[in-house]
């Protein structure tokens, strides 16, 4: 068993696709209509074996969960980076709003930003890689 696909709810799929590709630097892998929405996935530029689906938050229960997590400051997912300081600077330059600046947290250094689509995302760098 392995993880091949994971998803995150977004308030607007077009806006999310722009943010996750143009700002974060992921690449679009899939984009096709499914009912009234689209099936959109993005992947890291250096590997396409793990996809992130940009799911519409059309379900009221899902939307309430997403909003509650955001209000409580809890990230909905985390992305590992090899150089948190460099990634933080790159994303700040692109206008990304961080709610938590780089800080040590146990065995990792973390930073948290808002993805403009209703979510908080955590970046982390294992301290052993620092």
N, CA, C and O atoms as CSV, one atom per row, in Angstrom:
chain,resi,resn,atom,element,x,y,z
A,1,UNK,N,N,0.847,-1.176,0.000
A,1,UNK,CA,C,0.000,0.000,0.000
A,1,UNK,C,C,0.892,1.239,0.000
A,1,UNK,O,O,1.928,1.277,0.665
A,2,UNK,N,N,0.469,2.248,-0.758
A,2,UNK,CA,C,1.213,3.505,-0.791
A,2,UNK,C,C,0.254,4.646,-1.099
A,2,UNK,O,O,-0.840,4.429,-1.621
A,3,UNK,N,N,0.667,5.839,-0.778
A,3,UNK,CA,C,-0.136,7.018,-1.089
A,3,UNK,C,C,0.228,7.464,-2.499
A,3,UNK,O,O,1.398,7.709,-2.797
A,4,UNK,N,N,-0.764,7.567,-3.355
A,4,UNK,CA,C,-0.580,7.995,-4.750
A,4,UNK,C,C,-1.281,9.331,-5.013
A,4,UNK,O,O,-0.870,10.115,-5.869
A,5,UNK,N,N,-2.357,9.565,-4.245
A,5,UNK,CA,C,-3.187,10.745,-4.455
A,5,UNK,C,C,-3.708,11.223,-3.110
A,5,UNK,O,O,-4.152,10.429,-2.281
A,6,UNK,N,N,-3.648,12.513,-2.911
A,6,UNK,CA,C,-4.282,13.124,-1.759
A,6,UNK,C,C,-4.983,14.374,-2.264
A,6,UNK,O,O,-4.724,14.818,-3.382
A,7,UNK,N,N,-5.860,14.942,-1.463
A,7,UNK,CA,C,-6.617,16.088,-1.958
A,7,UNK,C,C,-6.710,17.172,-0.907
A,7,UNK,O,O,-6.494,16.949,0.284
A,8,UNK,N,N,-7.039,18.346,-1.391
A,8,UNK,CA,C,-7.283,19.493,-0.529
A,8,UNK,C,C,-8.491,20.219,-1.091
A,8,UNK,O,O,-8.629,20.362,-2.306
A,9,UNK,N,N,-9.365,20.676,-0.204
A,9,UNK,CA,C,-10.547,21.418,-0.642
A,9,UNK,C,C,-10.143,22.852,-0.971
A,9,UNK,O,O,-9.318,23.453,-0.282
A,10,UNK,N,N,-10.731,23.383,-2.022
A,10,UNK,CA,C,-10.452,24.763,-2.424
A,10,UNK,C,C,-11.775,25.470,-2.709
A,10,UNK,O,O,-12.749,24.845,-3.130
A,11,UNK,N,N,-11.794,26.779,-2.473
A,11,UNK,CA,C,-13.045,27.519,-2.678
A,11,UNK,C,C,-13.329,27.798,-4.153
A,11,UNK,O,O,-14.494,27.869,-4.545
A,12,UNK,N,N,-12.296,27.958,-4.978
A,12,UNK,CA,C,-12.459,28.167,-6.420
A,12,UNK,C,C,-11.364,27.405,-7.142
A,12,UNK,O,O,-10.182,27.666,-6.922
A,13,UNK,N,N,-11.738,26.471,-7.997
A,13,UNK,CA,C,-10.743,25.626,-8.652
A,13,UNK,C,C,-9.800,26.401,-9.570
A,13,UNK,O,O,-8.601,26.120,-9.573
A,14,UNK,N,N,-10.294,27.362,-10.347
A,14,UNK,CA,C,-9.410,28.128,-11.234
A,14,UNK,C,C,-8.379,28.917,-10.441
A,14,UNK,O,O,-7.196,28.928,-10.780
A,15,UNK,N,N,-8.840,29.579,-9.378
A,15,UNK,CA,C,-7.933,30.351,-8.525
A,15,UNK,C,C,-6.905,29.424,-7.875
A,15,UNK,O,O,-5.724,29.762,-7.787
A,16,UNK,N,N,-7.353,28.272,-7.428
A,16,UNK,CA,C,-6.446,27.313,-6.794
A,16,UNK,C,C,-5.397,26.812,-7.780
A,16,UNK,O,O,-4.220,26.701,-7.436
A,17,UNK,N,N,-5.819,26.510,-8.999
A,17,UNK,CA,C,-4.875,26.030,-9.998
A,17,UNK,C,C,-3.807,27.089,-10.278
A,17,UNK,O,O,-2.625,26.764,-10.390
A,18,UNK,N,N,-4.214,28.336,-10.390
A,18,UNK,CA,C,-3.244,29.418,-10.605
A,18,UNK,C,C,-2.272,29.526,-9.426
A,18,UNK,O,O,-1.065,29.655,-9.627
A,19,UNK,N,N,-2.793,29.474,-8.204
A,19,UNK,CA,C,-1.939,29.617,-7.025
A,19,UNK,C,C,-0.955,28.453,-6.918
A,19,UNK,O,O,0.242,28.658,-6.715
A,20,UNK,N,N,-1.463,27.245,-7.054
A,20,UNK,CA,C,-0.612,26.072,-6.857
A,20,UNK,C,C,0.422,25.896,-7.979
A,20,UNK,O,O,1.470,25.288,-7.763
A,21,UNK,N,N,0.131,26.422,-9.168
A,21,UNK,CA,C,1.105,26.326,-10.265
A,21,UNK,C,C,1.945,27.603,-10.360
A,21,UNK,O,O,3.170,27.539,-10.263
A,22,UNK,N,N,1.312,28.747,-10.547
A,22,UNK,CA,C,2.042,29.993,-10.779
A,22,UNK,C,C,2.819,30.483,-9.564
A,22,UNK,O,O,3.915,31.024,-9.706
A,23,UNK,N,N,2.262,30.297,-8.375
A,23,UNK,CA,C,2.913,30.809,-7.163
A,23,UNK,C,C,3.780,29.740,-6.506
A,23,UNK,O,O,4.962,29.973,-6.255
A,24,UNK,N,N,3.206,28.572,-6.226
A,24,UNK,CA,C,3.967,27.540,-5.528
A,24,UNK,C,C,4.927,26.795,-6.443
A,24,UNK,O,O,5.973,26.331,-5.990
A,25,UNK,N,N,4.589,26.672,-7.721
A,25,UNK,CA,C,5.500,26.028,-8.651
A,25,UNK,C,C,5.192,24.583,-8.986
A,25,UNK,O,O,6.003,23.912,-9.625
A,26,UNK,N,N,4.023,24.084,-8.562
A,26,UNK,CA,C,3.627,22.742,-8.968
A,26,UNK,C,C,3.249,22.758,-10.447
A,26,UNK,O,O,3.075,23.824,-11.037
A,27,UNK,N,N,3.123,21.583,-11.039
A,27,UNK,CA,C,2.720,21.477,-12.437
A,27,UNK,C,C,1.370,20.779,-12.527
A,27,UNK,O,O,1.101,19.824,-11.799
A,28,UNK,N,N,0.528,21.267,-13.430
A,28,UNK,CA,C,-0.773,20.638,-13.649
A,28,UNK,C,C,-0.556,19.276,-14.295
A,28,UNK,O,O,0.194,19.152,-15.263
A,29,UNK,N,N,-1.220,18.250,-13.752
A,29,UNK,CA,C,-1.135,16.924,-14.355
A,29,UNK,C,C,-2.451,16.548,-15.017
A,29,UNK,O,O,-2.463,16.109,-16.167
A,30,UNK,N,N,-3.560,16.714,-14.303
A,30,UNK,CA,C,-4.881,16.365,-14.828
A,30,UNK,C,C,-5.803,17.582,-14.736
A,30,UNK,O,O,-5.703,18.380,-13.804
A,31,UNK,N,N,-6.692,17.709,-15.703
A,31,UNK,CA,C,-7.703,18.768,-15.666
A,31,UNK,C,C,-8.787,18.393,-16.666
A,31,UNK,O,O,-8.630,18.602,-17.869
A,32,UNK,N,N,-9.893,17.837,-16.163
A,32,UNK,CA,C,-11.003,17.485,-17.037
A,32,UNK,C,C,-12.318,17.609,-16.271
A,32,UNK,O,O,-12.331,17.498,-15.045
A,33,UNK,N,N,-13.431,17.840,-16.985
A,33,UNK,CA,C,-14.718,18.044,-16.336
A,33,UNK,C,C,-15.256,16.773,-15.678
A,33,UNK,O,O,-15.122,15.666,-16.199
A,34,UNK,N,N,-15.867,16.982,-14.515
A,34,UNK,CA,C,-16.553,15.910,-13.793
A,34,UNK,C,C,-17.828,16.539,-13.226
A,34,UNK,O,O,-17.778,17.268,-12.235
A,35,UNK,N,N,-18.948,16.258,-13.846
A,35,UNK,CA,C,-20.184,16.897,-13.406
A,35,UNK,C,C,-20.072,18.401,-13.566
A,35,UNK,O,O,-19.643,18.897,-14.608
A,36,UNK,N,N,-20.459,19.119,-12.532
A,36,UNK,CA,C,-20.389,20.577,-12.562
A,36,UNK,C,C,-19.036,21.129,-12.161
A,36,UNK,O,O,-18.853,22.345,-12.100
A,37,UNK,N,N,-18.089,20.249,-11.888
A,37,UNK,CA,C,-16.766,20.678,-11.432
A,37,UNK,C,C,-15.700,20.095,-12.360
A,37,UNK,O,O,-16.006,19.617,-13.452
A,38,UNK,N,N,-14.456,20.142,-11.914
A,38,UNK,CA,C,-13.349,19.572,-12.685
A,38,UNK,C,C,-12.500,18.696,-11.781
A,38,UNK,O,O,-12.424,18.915,-10.572
A,39,UNK,N,N,-11.870,17.712,-12.377
A,39,UNK,CA,C,-10.870,16.898,-11.691
A,39,UNK,C,C,-9.527,17.515,-12.055
A,39,UNK,O,O,-9.057,17.395,-13.187
A,40,UNK,N,N,-8.914,18.181,-11.072
A,40,UNK,CA,C,-7.649,18.872,-11.288
A,40,UNK,C,C,-6.631,18.309,-10.309
A,40,UNK,O,O,-6.880,18.254,-9.105
A,41,UNK,N,N,-5.483,17.892,-10.833
A,41,UNK,CA,C,-4.396,17.479,-9.953
A,41,UNK,C,C,-3.123,18.215,-10.350
A,41,UNK,O,O,-2.925,18.585,-11.507
A,42,UNK,N,N,-2.275,18.413,-9.358
A,42,UNK,CA,C,-0.965,19.010,-9.571
A,42,UNK,C,C,0.085,18.079,-8.975
A,42,UNK,O,O,-0.200,17.266,-8.096
A,43,UNK,N,N,1.311,18.225,-9.482
A,43,UNK,CA,C,2.430,17.410,-9.009
A,43,UNK,C,C,3.653,18.295,-8.841
A,43,UNK,O,O,3.727,19.392,-9.395
A,44,UNK,N,N,4.607,17.802,-8.069
A,44,UNK,CA,C,5.887,18.496,-7.938
A,44,UNK,C,C,6.617,18.398,-9.268
A,44,UNK,O,O,6.497,17.384,-9.955
A,45,UNK,N,N,7.372,19.426,-9.649
A,45,UNK,CA,C,8.046,19.419,-10.947
A,45,UNK,C,C,9.024,18.255,-11.125
A,45,UNK,O,O,9.237,17.790,-12.244
A,46,UNK,N,N,9.610,17.789,-10.037
A,46,UNK,CA,C,10.635,16.754,-10.149
A,46,UNK,C,C,10.104,15.334,-9.955
A,46,UNK,O,O,10.873,14.374,-10.009
A,47,UNK,N,N,8.797,15.195,-9.730
A,47,UNK,CA,C,8.217,13.851,-9.622
A,47,UNK,C,C,6.720,13.926,-9.840
A,47,UNK,O,O,6.051,14.843,-9.363
A,48,UNK,N,N,6.210,12.956,-10.561
A,48,UNK,CA,C,4.772,12.969,-10.846
A,48,UNK,C,C,4.058,11.734,-10.308
A,48,UNK,O,O,2.964,11.398,-10.762
A,49,UNK,N,N,4.675,11.058,-9.341
A,49,UNK,CA,C,4.075,9.849,-8.797
A,49,UNK,C,C,3.161,10.119,-7.608
A,49,UNK,O,O,2.523,9.191,-7.112
A,50,UNK,N,N,3.078,11.352,-7.140
A,50,UNK,CA,C,2.174,11.723,-6.058
A,50,UNK,C,C,1.417,12.970,-6.496
A,50,UNK,O,O,2.011,14.015,-6.759
A,51,UNK,N,N,0.087,12.841,-6.569
A,51,UNK,CA,C,-0.741,13.938,-7.053
A,51,UNK,C,C,-1.532,14.579,-5.913
A,51,UNK,O,O,-1.937,13.909,-4.963
A,52,UNK,N,N,-1.738,15.875,-6.030
A,52,UNK,CA,C,-2.583,16.631,-5.120
A,52,UNK,C,C,-3.799,17.083,-5.912
A,52,UNK,O,O,-3.677,17.852,-6.865
A,53,UNK,N,N,-4.985,16.598,-5.512
A,53,UNK,CA,C,-6.229,16.985,-6.180
A,53,UNK,C,C,-6.754,18.264,-5.544
A,53,UNK,O,O,-6.787,18.396,-4.321
A,54,UNK,N,N,-7.165,19.205,-6.392
A,54,UNK,CA,C,-7.757,20.468,-5.943
A,54,UNK,C,C,-9.273,20.303,-6.000
A,54,UNK,O,O,-9.908,20.585,-7.016
A,55,UNK,N,N,-9.836,19.839,-4.886
A,55,UNK,CA,C,-11.249,19.470,-4.799
A,55,UNK,C,C,-12.124,20.684,-4.485
A,55,UNK,O,O,-11.778,21.469,-3.602
A,56,UNK,N,N,-13.237,20.855,-5.177
A,56,UNK,CA,C,-14.145,21.954,-4.836
A,56,UNK,C,C,-14.779,21.706,-3.468
A,56,UNK,O,O,-15.168,20.581,-3.155
A,57,UNK,N,N,-14.880,22.749,-2.664
A,57,UNK,CA,C,-15.479,22.586,-1.332
A,57,UNK,C,C,-16.994,22.811,-1.384
A,57,UNK,O,O,-17.544,23.584,-0.598
A,58,UNK,N,N,-17.647,22.137,-2.305
A,58,UNK,CA,C,-19.083,22.301,-2.520
A,58,UNK,C,C,-19.931,21.657,-1.430
A,58,UNK,O,O,-21.087,22.038,-1.248
A,59,UNK,N,N,-19.388,20.703,-0.713
A,59,UNK,CA,C,-20.138,20.038,0.351
A,59,UNK,C,C,-20.166,20.952,1.577
A,59,UNK,O,O,-19.105,21.354,2.055
A,60,UNK,N,N,-21.353,21.294,2.102
A,60,UNK,CA,C,-21.429,22.207,3.252
A,60,UNK,C,C,-20.648,21.705,4.469
A,60,UNK,O,O,-20.072,22.514,5.198
A,61,UNK,N,N,-20.617,20.411,4.702
A,61,UNK,CA,C,-19.864,19.870,5.840
A,61,UNK,C,C,-18.360,20.067,5.615
A,61,UNK,O,O,-17.633,20.434,6.537
A,62,UNK,N,N,-17.909,19.824,4.403
A,62,UNK,CA,C,-16.506,20.032,4.082
A,62,UNK,C,C,-16.113,21.492,4.193
A,62,UNK,O,O,-15.045,21.815,4.713
A,63,UNK,N,N,-16.971,22.374,3.708
A,63,UNK,CA,C,-16.706,23.810,3.775
A,63,UNK,C,C,-16.631,24.273,5.230
A,63,UNK,O,O,-15.766,25.075,5.581
A,64,UNK,N,N,-17.539,23.767,6.081
A,64,UNK,CA,C,-17.531,24.134,7.504
A,64,UNK,C,C,-16.244,23.644,8.170
A,64,UNK,O,O,-15.648,24.359,8.975
A,65,UNK,N,N,-15.819,22.429,7.835
A,65,UNK,CA,C,-14.568,21.880,8.369
A,65,UNK,C,C,-13.385,22.740,7.940
A,65,UNK,O,O,-12.542,23.097,8.764
A,66,UNK,N,N,-13.322,23.070,6.657
A,66,UNK,CA,C,-12.232,23.875,6.124
A,66,UNK,C,C,-12.175,25.228,6.841
A,66,UNK,O,O,-11.102,25.669,7.252
A,67,UNK,N,N,-13.307,25.872,6.986
A,67,UNK,CA,C,-13.351,27.183,7.642
A,67,UNK,C,C,-12.948,27.096,9.108
A,67,UNK,O,O,-12.239,27.968,9.611
A,68,UNK,N,N,-13.396,26.051,9.795
A,68,UNK,CA,C,-13.046,25.884,11.209
A,68,UNK,C,C,-11.547,25.662,11.378
A,68,UNK,O,O,-10.931,26.236,12.276
A,69,UNK,N,N,-10.967,24.844,10.529
A,69,UNK,CA,C,-9.526,24.587,10.614
A,69,UNK,C,C,-8.734,25.873,10.358
A,69,UNK,O,O,-7.751,26.143,11.047
A,70,UNK,N,N,-9.158,26.657,9.378
A,70,UNK,CA,C,-8.487,27.920,9.069
A,70,UNK,C,C,-8.577,28.863,10.264
A,70,UNK,O,O,-7.578,29.459,10.665
A,71,UNK,N,N,-9.774,28.998,10.831
A,71,UNK,CA,C,-9.978,29.907,11.965
A,71,UNK,C,C,-9.168,29.481,13.188
A,71,UNK,O,O,-8.757,30.323,13.987
A,72,UNK,N,N,-8.939,28.181,13.334
A,72,UNK,CA,C,-8.157,27.682,14.464
A,72,UNK,C,C,-6.653,27.692,14.178
A,72,UNK,O,O,-5.851,27.352,15.048
A,73,UNK,N,N,-6.279,28.077,12.974
A,73,UNK,CA,C,-4.868,28.157,12.620
A,73,UNK,C,C,-4.219,26.809,12.351
A,73,UNK,O,O,-3.004,26.664,12.489
A,74,UNK,N,N,-5.027,25.815,11.966
A,74,UNK,CA,C,-4.521,24.461,11.754
A,74,UNK,C,C,-4.339,24.197,10.262
A,74,UNK,O,O,-5.303,24.276,9.501
A,75,UNK,N,N,-3.120,23.885,9.834
A,75,UNK,CA,C,-2.894,23.578,8.420
A,75,UNK,C,C,-3.618,22.298,8.009
A,75,UNK,O,O,-3.741,21.357,8.793
A,76,UNK,N,N,-4.094,22.283,6.760
A,76,UNK,CA,C,-4.778,21.094,6.249
A,76,UNK,C,C,-3.826,20.104,5.603
A,76,UNK,O,O,-4.182,18.943,5.404
A,77,UNK,N,N,-2.630,20.544,5.275
A,77,UNK,CA,C,-1.621,19.623,4.750
A,77,UNK,C,C,-0.263,20.253,4.958
A,77,UNK,O,O,-0.154,21.408,5.368
A,78,UNK,N,N,0.777,19.476,4.670
A,78,UNK,CA,C,2.143,19.966,4.833
A,78,UNK,C,C,2.983,19.509,3.651
A,78,UNK,O,O,2.805,18.409,3.130
A,79,UNK,N,N,3.895,20.368,3.244
A,79,UNK,CA,C,4.823,20.068,2.161
A,79,UNK,C,C,6.242,20.155,2.708
A,79,UNK,O,O,6.593,21.121,3.387
A,80,UNK,N,N,7.054,19.149,2.415
A,80,UNK,CA,C,8.446,19.160,2.851
A,80,UNK,C,C,9.291,19.960,1.867
A,80,UNK,O,O,9.099,19.875,0.654
A,81,UNK,N,N,10.215,20.726,2.397
A,81,UNK,CA,C,11.165,21.480,1.575
A,81,UNK,C,C,12.570,21.190,2.079
A,81,UNK,O,O,12.759,20.849,3.246
A,82,UNK,N,N,13.550,21.326,1.201
A,82,UNK,CA,C,14.931,21.058,1.601
A,82,UNK,C,C,15.595,22.285,2.216
A,82,UNK,O,O,16.559,22.152,2.970
A,83,UNK,N,N,15.085,23.489,1.898
A,83,UNK,CA,C,15.659,24.729,2.430
A,83,UNK,C,C,14.507,25.682,2.756
A,83,UNK,O,O,14.055,26.442,1.900
A,84,UNK,N,N,14.046,25.630,3.987
A,84,UNK,CA,C,12.885,26.425,4.389
A,84,UNK,C,C,13.151,27.920,4.261
A,84,UNK,O,O,12.272,28.665,3.827
A,85,UNK,N,N,14.329,28.364,4.624
A,85,UNK,CA,C,14.632,29.803,4.532
A,85,UNK,C,C,14.520,30.294,3.090
A,85,UNK,O,O,13.957,31.359,2.837
A,86,UNK,N,N,15.049,29.531,2.159
A,86,UNK,CA,C,14.988,29.921,0.750
A,86,UNK,C,C,13.567,29.874,0.220
A,86,UNK,O,O,13.149,30.767,-0.516
A,87,UNK,N,N,12.822,28.841,0.588
A,87,UNK,CA,C,11.439,28.713,0.114
A,87,UNK,C,C,10.570,29.816,0.701
A,87,UNK,O,O,9.730,30.383,0.004
A,88,UNK,N,N,10.766,30.120,1.966
A,88,UNK,CA,C,10.046,31.205,2.631
A,88,UNK,C,C,10.308,32.524,1.897
A,88,UNK,O,O,9.370,33.263,1.599
A,89,UNK,N,N,11.571,32.821,1.606
A,89,UNK,CA,C,11.923,34.067,0.909
A,89,UNK,C,C,11.315,34.099,-0.492
A,89,UNK,O,O,10.798,35.131,-0.920
A,90,UNK,N,N,11.376,32.974,-1.209
A,90,UNK,CA,C,10.817,32.907,-2.571
A,90,UNK,C,C,9.314,33.163,-2.560
A,90,UNK,O,O,8.800,33.916,-3.386
A,91,UNK,N,N,8.623,32.541,-1.634
A,91,UNK,CA,C,7.164,32.689,-1.582
A,91,UNK,C,C,6.756,34.074,-1.080
A,91,UNK,O,O,5.784,34.643,-1.578
A,92,UNK,N,N,7.481,34.627,-0.105
A,92,UNK,CA,C,7.196,35.993,0.352
A,92,UNK,C,C,7.328,36.967,-0.817
A,92,UNK,O,O,6.515,37.879,-0.968
A,93,UNK,N,N,8.352,36.770,-1.640
A,93,UNK,CA,C,8.578,37.629,-2.801
A,93,UNK,C,C,7.408,37.534,-3.789
A,93,UNK,O,O,7.117,38.493,-4.504
A,94,UNK,N,N,6.749,36.390,-3.825
A,94,UNK,CA,C,5.600,36.187,-4.710
A,94,UNK,C,C,4.277,36.604,-4.066
A,94,UNK,O,O,3.211,36.376,-4.638
A,95,UNK,N,N,4.341,37.210,-2.889
A,95,UNK,CA,C,3.148,37.736,-2.241
A,95,UNK,C,C,2.418,36.778,-1.322
A,95,UNK,O,O,1.314,37.083,-0.870
A,96,UNK,N,N,3.005,35.630,-1.035
A,96,UNK,CA,C,2.359,34.665,-0.149
A,96,UNK,C,C,2.339,35.221,1.270
A,96,UNK,O,O,3.334,35.762,1.752
A,97,UNK,N,N,1.186,35.079,1.936
A,97,UNK,CA,C,1.014,35.581,3.293
A,97,UNK,C,C,1.240,34.440,4.286
A,97,UNK,O,O,0.519,33.442,4.281
A,98,UNK,N,N,2.243,34.605,5.128
A,98,UNK,CA,C,2.556,33.605,6.144
A,98,UNK,C,C,1.880,33.978,7.453
A,98,UNK,O,O,1.879,35.142,7.855
A,99,UNK,N,N,1.308,32.984,8.111
A,99,UNK,CA,C,0.712,33.181,9.433
A,99,UNK,C,C,1.675,32.767,10.523
A,99,UNK,O,O,1.544,33.196,11.669
A,100,UNK,N,N,2.651,31.930,10.170
A,100,UNK,CA,C,3.722,31.536,11.086
A,100,UNK,C,C,5.030,31.620,10.309
A,100,UNK,O,O,5.219,30.920,9.314
A,101,UNK,N,N,5.926,32.478,10.770
A,101,UNK,CA,C,7.243,32.593,10.152
A,101,UNK,C,C,8.080,31.372,10.534
A,101,UNK,O,O,7.728,30.662,11.475
A,102,UNK,N,N,9.175,31.116,9.825
A,102,UNK,CA,C,9.989,29.938,10.136
A,102,UNK,C,C,10.352,29.864,11.618
A,102,UNK,O,O,10.841,30.822,12.217
A,103,UNK,N,N,10.096,28.704,12.171
A,103,UNK,CA,C,10.360,28.472,13.590
A,103,UNK,C,C,10.636,26.999,13.823
A,103,UNK,O,O,10.090,26.144,13.126
A,104,UNK,N,N,11.472,26.700,14.791
A,104,UNK,CA,C,11.751,25.310,15.142
A,104,UNK,C,C,10.561,24.721,15.875
A,104,UNK,O,O,9.934,25.380,16.705
A,105,UNK,N,N,10.260,23.477,15.558
A,105,UNK,CA,C,9.147,22.764,16.184
A,105,UNK,C,C,9.521,21.284,16.272
A,105,UNK,O,O,9.224,20.495,15.375
A,106,UNK,N,N,10.171,20.935,17.363
A,106,UNK,CA,C,10.616,19.554,17.515
A,106,UNK,C,C,11.725,19.232,16.535
A,106,UNK,O,O,12.733,19.937,16.478
A,107,UNK,N,N,11.544,18.170,15.763
A,107,UNK,CA,C,12.571,17.704,14.829
A,107,UNK,C,C,12.528,18.417,13.477
A,107,UNK,O,O,13.281,18.070,12.566
A,108,UNK,N,N,11.652,19.407,13.347
A,108,UNK,CA,C,11.520,20.126,12.085
A,108,UNK,C,C,11.496,21.627,12.320
A,108,UNK,O,O,11.263,22.097,13.433
A,109,UNK,N,N,11.737,22.359,11.260
A,109,UNK,CA,C,11.536,23.811,11.226
A,109,UNK,C,C,10.325,24.008,10.335
A,109,UNK,O,O,10.260,23.429,9.251
A,110,UNK,N,N,9.358,24.819,10.771
A,110,UNK,CA,C,8.107,24.977,10.040
A,110,UNK,C,C,7.828,26.439,9.717
A,110,UNK,O,O,8.401,27.351,10.313
A,111,UNK,N,N,6.936,26.633,8.762
A,111,UNK,CA,C,6.326,27.922,8.454
A,111,UNK,C,C,4.936,27.593,7.927
A,111,UNK,O,O,4.735,26.536,7.330
A,112,UNK,N,N,3.983,28.479,8.140
A,112,UNK,CA,C,2.603,28.238,7.709
A,112,UNK,C,C,2.129,29.438,6.908
A,112,UNK,O,O,2.343,30.588,7.291
A,113,UNK,N,N,1.470,29.141,5.767
A,113,UNK,CA,C,0.939,30.213,4.927
A,113,UNK,C,C,-0.499,29.917,4.522
A,113,UNK,O,O,-0.962,28.778,4.591
A,114,UNK,N,N,-1.199,30.978,4.096
A,114,UNK,CA,C,-2.562,30.865,3.573
A,114,UNK,C,C,-2.471,30.686,2.063
A,114,UNK,O,O,-1.745,31.414,1.387
A,115,UNK,N,N,-3.214,29.711,1.537
A,115,UNK,CA,C,-3.113,29.400,0.100
A,115,UNK,C,C,-4.070,30.203,-0.783
A,115,UNK,O,O,-4.169,29.924,-1.978
A,116,UNK,N,N,-4.768,31.178,-0.234
A,116,UNK,CA,C,-5.747,32.036,-0.913
A,116,UNK,C,C,-7.000,31.277,-1.333
A,116,UNK,O,O,-7.882,31.854,-1.969
A,117,UNK,N,N,-7.095,29.997,-0.993
A,117,UNK,CA,C,-8.216,29.149,-1.403
A,117,UNK,C,C,-8.968,28.583,-0.204
A,117,UNK,O,O,-9.775,27.664,-0.340
A,118,UNK,N,N,-8.692,29.148,0.981
A,118,UNK,CA,C,-9.401,28.728,2.187
A,118,UNK,C,C,-8.609,27.833,3.118
A,118,UNK,O,O,-9.160,27.330,4.097
A,119,UNK,N,N,-7.325,27.619,2.840
A,119,UNK,CA,C,-6.531,26.678,3.633
A,119,UNK,C,C,-5.258,27.299,4.172
A,119,UNK,O,O,-4.709,28.246,3.608
A,120,UNK,N,N,-4.812,26.740,5.273
A,120,UNK,CA,C,-3.460,26.996,5.747
A,120,UNK,C,C,-2.618,25.791,5.370
A,120,UNK,O,O,-3.054,24.648,5.506
A,121,UNK,N,N,-1.413,26.054,4.895
A,121,UNK,CA,C,-0.490,25.012,4.463
A,121,UNK,C,C,0.794,25.158,5.264
A,121,UNK,O,O,1.319,26.260,5.418
A,122,UNK,N,N,1.290,24.050,5.765
A,122,UNK,CA,C,2.549,24.066,6.506
A,122,UNK,C,C,3.693,23.608,5.607
A,122,UNK,O,O,3.586,22.601,4.907
A,123,UNK,N,N,4.771,24.351,5.639
A,123,UNK,CA,C,6.020,23.914,5.034
A,123,UNK,C,C,6.894,23.408,6.171
A,123,UNK,O,O,6.883,23.977,7.262
A,124,UNK,N,N,7.641,22.355,5.930
A,124,UNK,CA,C,8.565,21.891,6.966
A,124,UNK,C,C,9.867,21.405,6.362
A,124,UNK,O,O,9.920,20.903,5.239
A,125,UNK,N,N,10.912,21.574,7.151
A,125,UNK,CA,C,12.238,21.084,6.795
A,125,UNK,C,C,12.753,20.290,7.973
A,125,UNK,O,O,12.880,20.828,9.073
A,126,UNK,N,N,13.055,19.009,7.763
A,126,UNK,CA,C,13.659,18.256,8.870
A,126,UNK,C,C,14.944,18.934,9.321
A,126,UNK,O,O,15.754,19.338,8.486
A,127,UNK,N,N,15.142,19.063,10.621
A,127,UNK,CA,C,16.332,19.747,11.117
A,127,UNK,C,C,17.604,19.000,10.760
A,127,UNK,O,O,18.666,19.614,10.652
A,128,UNK,N,N,17.524,17.712,10.578
A,128,UNK,CA,C,18.709,16.960,10.181
A,128,UNK,C,C,19.194,17.363,8.798
A,128,UNK,O,O,20.356,17.147,8.454
A,129,UNK,N,N,18.294,17.956,7.995
A,129,UNK,CA,C,18.643,18.401,6.639
A,129,UNK,C,C,19.086,19.857,6.630
A,129,UNK,O,O,19.471,20.387,5.588
A,130,UNK,N,N,19.032,20.509,7.799
A,130,UNK,CA,C,19.368,21.938,7.865
A,130,UNK,C,C,20.844,22.166,7.706
A,130,UNK,O,O,21.299,23.309,7.736
